[in-house]
Amino acid sequence: MIENLAWSLWIYDIGYYILMLFCLRYAWKQDSHLVVILVSAVVFGYTIEYGAVTGVPQPYHYNFFIVKLPGPVPLGAVIGWGIIFFASTQVAKHSNIPWMIQPLYAGLLAVAIDIVIDPIVVYVGFWTWTEAVQWFGIPWSNYIGWVGIIASLSFFQQLGYRKIPPGSKGLIGNILVAFVAMLPAYLFVFIWIKSYVWLVSQNWLSEMTIVGIFFTCSVVLILHYIPQMKRNNKVQWIILAIPAFFYSWAIVMLYLSGLHNKFPELVLVFPAFIVLGMLGFCLPYINTLLTDNKRNIL
C-alpha cells in the first residue's frame, strides 16, 4: 500500500457507506422489494469475495479495512458490490429493453465502472492480485467474472419476480425470490468461470482476443436494442451518482497516485471509458436530461 495515499482509500470506502444509505432510502421510496434486492446483492457480493480470498490458490487479497468481515473481506468492498449491482440493474430496468437482455446490459455497465476503478485501487493498495495480470495490473478474468456475476443474479432475480411478482406474497415472498435466485446464480458463475478458464487454456486464441470478441459481441447486441430503448425516464440522480462518484475518484487519483506516469496511455483511456460508461448509465434518461438542459439554456 502507498502509505501517503491511505487517506484516499478512506474517502473511497466511506463513499461506499454514504452511497449505500442513499440507495436504501431511494429503494424504500420506490418499492420495498428493491431494498431486498439491494441487500441480497451485498450478501451475494460478500459470498463471492469470501470464496475468492479463501480459495486455493488465492487470486487476490485485501490490504485495507475500515470494517473487516470474515475472510478477511472489507465491508466496504461488498457494499460496493451491492451499489454497483443496484445502479446497473436499475438502469437496465429503466431502459425497457427485453428483460432477458437487461442482465447483460447491467453486467456491461458494472464492468464500465470496474475497468476504470480497479487499476487505481490496486495501484494504491486496496487489494493485491497474486495471479497474472494484463489490463494495467488487472487480469482479464476479473472483467469476465464481473459480467457473469452481475448478469446471473440479475437474470434469476428477474425470472423469480416474473413468476412471483413483487409484493404478491408479502415481504417473505420478496425475500425468498431475491435470495433463492442466488443459488442458480452461484452455479452459473461457477460454470461461467470454469468455461472461460478452459477456453483460455486451449490456446486457440490469445486471452485478450477472447475477451475482445466477447465484449464486442455483447456491446453490439445491446446497441441493437438502443432504437427501442426508453430514453425519457425521470432522471434518477442517486443512480447516476454512483458511477459519477467512482469515476470522479478514479480520475483524480490517476494523477495524485502517479499512475499516469507509470501508464501514460491511461490519460486517454480513462476519459474514454468514463464517457462511454456515463453514456451507458444515462441512456434511459438522456432525452429528459437534454430537454431539461435545453429549457435551462432558454
N, C-alpha and C positions, 0 to 999 in steps of 0.2 A: 504493500500500500504506500502511496505517496503521502507521507505524513503531513506535509504542509497543505495538503488539499483535503484532509479528512473532513473539514467543515463543509465541503461541497456535498459529501455523502450524507451529512446530517440534513442539509437542505433537501436533497433528493429523497431521502427516506421519510422525512417529516411531510414532504409534499404528498407522498402516498396517503398518509393518515388523513390529511386535510381533504384531499380529493375523495377519499372513501366516505367521509362524513357527508360531503355534499351529494355524493352518489346515493347514499342511503336516504337522504332527505328527498332527492329527486324521485327515487324509486317508490318511496312511500306515497308521495303525492300523486304519482301516475297510476300505480296499481300495486297492491301489496305483494302480488306474486313476483314482481320484479325485485323486491327485497330478497325473496327466497333465491331467485336466480343469482343475484349478486353474491350472497353468502355462499351458495353452492359452488360458485366459481372460485372463491377464495379457498374453500376446502379442497376442491379439485386441484387447484394450483399447489397447495401445500403437499398433498399426497404425491404429486408428480415430482416436486422438488425433493421431498424426503426420499423417494425411490432413487433419485439421481445421486444425491450426496452420500447415501449409504450403500450405493451399488459397488460392485466389484467387477471390473475396475471402475474407479470413481472418475467420472468425466470432468468434474469441477468441484471446487469447494469455496465456501464463503469466508470472507475475511472481516466483514464489518457487520455489527449488530447493534441495534438500539434495544429491540426485544428479541431474545433468542428462543426459538421453538426447538423441540427435539429434532435431531438430525446431525448437526445443528443447521437450522434454516431461519433466516431473519423474517420476522413477522412482516416487515415492510415489503419484502420480496413477494410474499404470497398475496398481500393486499394489492401489490402491483399487478399480479396475475388477474385478480378479480376485477379491478377497474378497467384494465385494458380489454378484458373479455367483455365486460359490460358495455363499454363505449362502442366497441367494434360491432357487437351483435345488435345494439340499439340502432346504429346507423344502417346496418344491413336490413333490419326490420323496416325501418322508415323508407328504405329505397323502394319497397313494394315489388321487387323482382320475385320470381318464383321461389317459394320457400326452400326448395331443395338446393337452390343456388346460393341463397343467403349465407349459409355457413362458410362457403368458400370465400365469399366477399369479406366476411368478418375475419377469416383467417389471414387474408391478404392485408387487410387494414392493420391487424395486430403486428404482422411482420414489418409493415411500413414504419411502425414505431420502433420495433426491436432492432431493425437493421441500422438505425441511427444511434440509438442509445447504448447498445451493447459495446461497441468499440471504446466508448468513453468510460463507461463504468468499470470495464475490465482493466483499462489502462490506469485509471485512478486507483483501483484496487478493491472494488466491492466484492468481486469474486475472481478466482483464477482457474483457467482451463488447464487440465492436465493431459488432454488429448491433442492431436494435431489440429492446428488452426489454419484458416485460409483467408477469410474476409476481415482484414485489418485486426487480426487477433482472435477471430471467432470462427469456429468450424461451421461448414455449410450445413451439417446435420442439425444444428441449432434452429435454423430457419425452417427447414423441412419439418422439424418437430413442432415448431410453433403453429404452423398451418394445420397439421394433423390434430393437435391438442385442442385448439380453439374451434376448428370446424367440427370435430367429432362431438364435443359436448354440446355445441350449439345445435347440431343436427338432431341428436337424440332427445334433447330437451324440447325442441320444436315438435318433433314427432310425438312425444308424450303429451304435450299440451294440445295437439290436434285431436288426440284420442280422448283426453280428459281436459276440456277447456279450463283455463284459469278461473278459480272460484266455484266451479261446478260441484266440487267435492269439499269445499271449505279449505281452511289453512292446511289441514293434514294432506288433502289431495295435492295441493300446490307443492308441499314439501316432498311428498313421495315421488311426484313426477320429476322434479328437479334433481333429486338425489339418486333415484333409481337409474336415471339416464346416465349417471356416471359409470355404471357397471359396463354397459356395452361400449361406452367411450374409452374406458381403460383397455378393453380388448382390441378396439380399433387402433388405438395408439401403439399398443404392443406390436400388432401385425404391421402397422404403417412403418414403424422404425426398423423392425427386423427386415421388412421387404426392401427398404432403402439401403440398409447396410449390405444386404445380399446383392442388390443390383450394382452397387459401387464395387463390391468385391469381384464381380465378373470381369471388370476391366474392358467392357465393350466400348465404353465412352469414359472420358475423364469425369471426375465428380463435378467439376464446375459446369461441364456441358450438360450433365444430367439435371443439375439444379436450374440451369438456364432454360432448358427445354420445359421443365415443369412450370416454372413461374411465367414463362412466356405464354404457354398454353392456357394457364389459369387466368392471366390478365386478359388475353384475347377473349376468353369465354365471358368474363364479366363485361368487357367492352361491347360484346354482342347484345347485352341486355340494357345498355345505357339508354337507347332510344325510348324504351318503355318504362324507364325508371321514373318514379315520382320525385319531382325536384322542387316542389313548392310547399314542403312541410314547414311547420312553425319551427324556427331555429331553436335548438336545444343547446343553450350556451354551456351548460355544465358538461355535456357530452363532448363538445368541441374543446372545452378547457383541458381535457385530459391529454389529447395529442399535443395541444399547444404548450402545456407545461413541460412535457418530455422533450419536445423539440427545442424549446427555449433554453432549457437547462443544457442540452447537448451542444447547441451552437455556441453558447457562452463558454462551456468547459472545453470545447475543442481548442480554443485559444489560451484559456487560463492554464490548462494542463500541459500545454506544449505539444499535444498530439499532432497539431497541424505541422509541426517541424519534422516529426517522425514520418508522417504520411501526408505530404503536401497536397496530394490529389483529393484529400477529404475536404479541402477548401471549396472544391466544386461539387464533389459527390454528396456531401451532407445537404447543402441547399437544394440540390436537385431532388433528392429523396424527400426532403421536408415539403417542398412544393407539391410533389406528386401525392405524398401522404395526406397533407391537408386538403388537397383537392378531392381525394377519395372520401375523406370524412365529411366534406362539405357538400358533396353531390346531392344528397336528398334535400338539402336546404338552399341550394345555390340560387334558384330563382327568387326565393324570398330574400336572401342576402343582397342580391343585385338590385331588387326592387326597392328595398329599404334604403340602400346606399344611394340609389338614384333620387329618391324622394328627399334625402338629406341634402344632396347637392343642389337640387332645385329649390 
